[in-house]
Amino acid sequence: MNNIAGLDLPHLNTDDRLRRILTAALPNHSDNSAQPSLDYWDAKFFNLHQVQIFQQATVSEQSAILQLTNRSIFLESYFIEKAGVGYMAKMVLLAETVEERMLYALFTADEATHLSQIVNFLPELEASHSKDPFVNLLAEVVESADKAVLLFVLQVVLEGWGLSHYRRLAKECHHPQLKELFASFLQAESRHHGTGTMLFNRYPVSASTQAAAIDILACFLSMIQVGPQSVLSAIEQVKGDLTRSQKIQIMTELDTQTHSGTRLEILRSLMHGKSAEAIVQALDERGAFTALPAYQCVF
């Protein structure tokens, strides 16, 4: 399961000869020189400055919450880029022209480079396993045999979303080296997104492709609708079990409906073009682009 995404592929020891060859082959000779600290984005980035329980926490508790929220960003980016290497390699094999194969081979190198750069900032990587439902959904999609589904879901929608996401991470990061790193991802992500859009628009979209894309995207959008669950989880990990009313208050203070609404609007805007009209209409009918109030985001 999820062999192509390779989420569970292990890393070599730092002194392994193959790893040294890889390091020498990577652009700029990535050498693990970054010093991970996991405090790159502040409380305001996560809207924690509006959350009463966070503001009343001790300094050490606030620090622990911020470390967890920062780490969740890195882990998500790590697993996305890890899956991206497998996805682009799969698209090399699915290419229908020499030029398409060459382009996806270059995209594979982009993803491998991004993965190596993120690894430099993420400590204790060997113990990391994905429990993120979004990452696990991504890995399942990579296994799809329908090329049109792959193009639309992964390159048109999610690579387009990645552009917005990495742009915000770069803009609001307080670490100059990491700020520059995320900004450097944007050009490659733009190429990946643009290529996916162009190729998808060449494909006749079958009823089965539409149905698969609708089901996958409905699942993904439902994760966006429920707001910043990782922030709520970080608070609960540090402060202990919270009551339902406390969770609702936290999600209200996080302004979850605005948080989700902005993201859902961006995602909807990415699903343009004649080939996507039926998909967007079906998702609209399911209410998939509607942000949920705080009380519906607590389970």
Disulfide bonds with the S-S distance in Angstrom:
none
